[in-house]
């Protein structure tokens, strides 16, 4: 079976402001942070992971489906 490769890029990039959605239970729901790292999945966008830094300097990893563009 051939391995499928993505032709699109990641939804977010380093520096993007994001907001954490209630898709998966976490204490960060509703918090806004900045993407500081990206792990792109070779096959599908929903499996991309993003390292997000919050105002408290705390960092946490999130799946693509847990994030949306934040507000400025």
N, C-alpha and C positions, 0 to 999 in steps of 0.2 A: 504494500500500500504506500503510495507516494506521500511524502511529508508536504503539507501545504504551508506556504509562506505568506505572510502579510504583505500587502502592498501599501497600507496606510501607515501614518506615523502615530505617535501617542497623542492622546487627547489633551494632556497638559504638559507643560515644559517647566524647567527650573525657573523660578521667579514668579510663576503664576500664583495669584491669590485664589484659594479654594475654600469651600465650606464643606464640612462633613455631614453627610446625609444619614438618616436613620435606617439605612438598608440593613446594616449589621449592628447589633448592640455594642456600643462602646461609650466610654465616658466623654468622648470628644464630639458627640453629636451636636450640631449647631455651631461649633466653633470654627472660626476662620483662621487659616494659616497660610504659609508659603511653601510651595513645592521646592525642595532642595535636592532631590534625587529622583531618578526615574529608572525602573527596571522594566523594559519592554518585553512582552511575551512574544515568542516567534509566531504564534498561531492566531491569537485573538485578542482584541482590545480589552475585553472584560477581565482578562487575567493580568493586565499591566499593573504594576505596583508603584506607588509613589511614596517617597519619604517626605513628610511634611513637618515643618518647624512652626511652633506656635509662639505667641508673644512671650511666654514664660521660658523660652529657649528649649522647651521640651520637644523631642522629635518622636514621631510614630509613623509606622508604615501602614498604608491603606491600599485596598484594591480600587481599581478604576470605578467600579459601580458604587463605591461609598462616597464619591466626591462629585461636586458640581462647582462651577465658577463662583467665587466669593464676591463679596461687595467691597468696594474701596472706601 
